[in-house]
Amino acid sequence: MIELRRAAERGHAGHGWLDSWHSFSFADYHDPAHMGFGPLRVINEDRIQPGTGFGTHGHRDMEIISYVLEGALAHKDSMGNGSAIVPGDVQRMSAGRGVQHSEFNHAKDGITHFLQIWIEPSMRGIEPGYEQKHFDAASKRGRLRLVASPDGAEGSVTIHQDARMYAALLDGAERAEHPLAPGRRAYVHVARGKLTVNGNPLAAGDALKASGVERIVFEGGAGAEALLFDLP
């Protein structure tokens, strides 16, 4: 079964300093038909204006992944971590039994455009944790690069869930395939550009849900950057 979700169908929140599109129910946006997909609970496409950001706030029992598309995201947390997340970086924060953090765009001009992703962990009350790694464009060009996994395979960041996240850049004749094991499902989010997934044309912000299929095929890309989640 394949189901499409177009970008314009997502929830939207405009706060002046923040423009946010919600793939799943989040904050004031509630849609019983879109509460998540397996353990994938949040994909927010956020654009933060210069000199603004998310003040210190708390989370518990969630794997939070930040994927920056444009600009830089300054991160600080109660574990003592402080970093700048830039395009190509994947940051994973395990909230566990509780963590406080903030995210800001300190640029004087230029927005920070990023994806905030939440995955429900397979265990609760763990020690909070943090990890950040860089995956250059060459490693994602014309292929699905593993960037998050339960075992840190291939240099990916480690998440506490039987889920895997891949990133790909595709143009022209480039093609990438991902086999789906029986009982697994896939969620595809197009971050920018256009591409065809299993014969379905998708554009920036569009998503595809798949279950009961043998493989996911990316092709026909035009400036495409896309994420694939392999989920239980």
ABEGO torsion letter per residue (X at the ends): XBBBBBAAABBBBBAGABBBBBABBBEABBBAABAEBEABABBBBBBBBBGBEBBBBBBBGBBBBBBBABEBBBBBBAAGBBBBBBBGBBBBBBAEAEBBBBBBBABABEBBBBBBBBBBBABBGBBBBBBBBBBBAAAABGBBBBABBAAGBGGBBBBBBBBBBBBBBBBEABBBBBBBBBGBBBBBBBABEBBBBGGBBBBBGBBBBBBGBABBBBBGBBGBBBBBBBBX
